[in-house]
């Protein structure tokens, strides 16, 4: 909503219809227009092709999707990811396959394809281990 309120065209994608309904209600209450797509991004055929100026993913980890974000972004596009991080002994986390390994975002968004603006491995607002990155795609080498 923050982006839509500032005039950006926003497309929200989720596999949960309830989340999209809540998003639409929020957009309506704020007087903004967003496009809402009911899709499961674990299916590569369901990924909106772009090119996108920005791709944002929160509390969602699909490594195969993150590996192809550069192909979905327009030149110099921005990616922002923030999700859970695996820490031995941490409670109340999703299954290990849905948690980032230490340093994994830096490997996924390597310097040969991205300029990393911010990378953090810390705790989220609820005190759960988390990691996040904001990176800009590099233009293809000539």
C-alpha positions as CSV (number, residue, x, y, z in Angstrom):
1,X,0.0,0.0,0.0
2,X,2.9,2.3,0.8
3,X,4.0,2.1,-2.9
4,X,0.5,2.5,-4.3
5,X,-0.1,5.5,-2.1
6,X,3.0,7.1,-3.8
7,X,1.7,6.6,-7.3
8,X,3.4,3.3,-8.1
9,X,1.6,0.5,-10.0
10,X,1.5,-2.4,-7.6
11,X,0.7,-6.1,-8.3
12,X,0.3,-8.3,-5.3
13,X,0.5,-12.1,-5.7
14,X,-0.5,-14.7,-3.1
15,X,-1.7,-18.2,-3.0
16,X,-4.1,-17.4,-0.2
17,X,-7.4,-15.9,-1.4
18,X,-7.9,-14.5,2.1
19,X,-4.7,-12.5,2.0
20,X,-5.8,-11.0,-1.4
21,X,-9.2,-10.1,0.0
22,X,-7.6,-8.3,2.9
23,X,-5.3,-6.5,0.6
24,X,-8.2,-5.4,-1.6
25,X,-10.0,-4.1,1.5
26,X,-6.9,-2.2,2.6
27,X,-6.4,-0.7,-0.9
28,X,-10.1,0.3,-1.0
29,X,-9.9,1.9,2.5
30,X,-6.9,3.9,1.4
31,X,-8.3,4.9,-2.0
32,X,-5.6,3.3,-4.0
33,X,-5.6,0.8,-6.9
34,X,-3.6,-2.4,-6.8
35,X,-3.8,-5.5,-9.0
36,X,-4.2,-8.7,-7.0
37,X,-3.3,-12.1,-8.5
38,X,-4.3,-15.4,-6.9
39,X,-1.3,-17.6,-7.8
40,X,1.0,-20.1,-6.3
41,X,4.5,-19.0,-7.1
42,X,5.9,-22.4,-6.4
43,X,4.6,-23.2,-9.9
44,X,7.0,-21.6,-12.4
45,X,4.2,-21.3,-15.0
46,X,2.2,-19.1,-12.6
47,X,5.0,-16.4,-12.1
48,X,4.0,-13.1,-13.7
49,X,6.7,-12.6,-16.4
50,X,7.6,-8.9,-15.9
51,X,9.8,-7.1,-16.4
52,X,9.3,-5.6,-13.0
53,X,10.8,-2.5,-11.5
54,X,10.9,-4.2,-8.1
55,X,10.2,-7.6,-6.7
56,X,9.4,-7.8,-3.0
57,X,9.1,-11.1,-1.0
58,X,8.3,-11.2,2.7
59,X,8.0,-14.4,4.8
60,X,8.1,-16.5,1.6
61,X,11.0,-18.5,0.5
62,X,11.0,-20.3,-2.8
63,X,14.7,-20.7,-3.8
64,X,13.9,-21.5,-7.4
65,X,12.1,-18.2,-7.8
66,X,14.8,-16.2,-6.1
67,X,17.3,-17.8,-8.4
68,X,15.5,-16.3,-11.4
69,X,14.6,-12.9,-10.0
70,X,17.2,-11.2,-12.2
71,X,15.4,-12.4,-15.3
72,X,12.1,-11.0,-14.0
73,X,13.5,-7.5,-13.2
74,X,13.9,-4.6,-15.7
75,X,17.5,-3.3,-15.9
76,X,18.6,-1.8,-12.6
77,X,15.5,-3.2,-10.9
78,X,15.3,-3.7,-7.2
79,X,14.7,-6.9,-5.2
80,X,13.8,-6.9,-1.5
81,X,13.5,-10.1,0.5
82,X,12.9,-10.5,4.2
83,X,12.1,-13.9,5.7
84,X,13.0,-16.4,8.4
85,X,16.6,-17.5,9.1
86,X,17.6,-20.9,10.4
87,X,19.3,-20.8,13.8
88,X,20.0,-23.9,15.8
89,X,17.7,-24.1,18.8
90,X,15.3,-21.3,17.7
91,X,11.6,-22.1,18.4
92,X,8.5,-21.4,16.5
93,X,10.1,-21.3,13.0
94,X,8.8,-22.8,9.8
95,X,10.4,-26.0,8.6
96,X,14.1,-25.7,7.8
97,X,13.5,-25.8,4.1
98,X,11.5,-22.5,4.5
99,X,14.3,-20.8,6.4
100,X,17.4,-19.1,5.0
101,X,20.9,-20.5,5.9
102,X,23.5,-18.0,7.2
103,X,24.8,-15.9,4.3
104,X,22.4,-17.5,1.8
105,X,20.9,-14.2,0.5
106,X,24.4,-12.9,-0.3
107,X,25.0,-16.1,-2.4
108,X,21.6,-15.9,-4.1
109,X,22.2,-12.2,-4.9
110,X,25.8,-12.4,-5.8
111,X,28.0,-9.4,-6.8
112,X,28.3,-10.5,-10.4
113,X,24.5,-9.9,-11.0
114,X,23.5,-7.5,-8.2
115,X,24.7,-4.5,-6.2
116,X,23.7,-5.2,-2.6
117,X,22.4,-2.0,-0.9
118,X,21.5,-3.6,2.5
119,X,21.9,-7.1,3.9
120,X,21.0,-8.0,7.5
121,X,20.8,-11.1,9.6
122,X,19.0,-10.2,12.8
123,X,15.7,-10.8,14.6
124,X,12.2,-9.7,13.3
125,X,9.8,-7.7,15.4
126,X,8.5,-10.9,17.1
127,X,12.1,-11.9,18.0
128,X,12.4,-14.7,15.4
129,X,15.7,-15.1,13.5
130,X,15.3,-13.3,10.1
131,X,17.4,-12.2,7.2
132,X,16.8,-9.5,4.6
133,X,18.4,-8.0,1.5
134,X,17.8,-5.1,-0.8
135,X,19.7,-5.3,-4.0
136,X,19.7,-3.7,-7.5
137,X,20.2,-5.9,-10.6
138,X,23.3,-5.1,-12.7
139,X,22.9,-4.6,-16.4
140,X,24.1,-7.5,-18.5
141,X,27.9,-7.4,-19.2
142,X,28.7,-6.3,-22.8
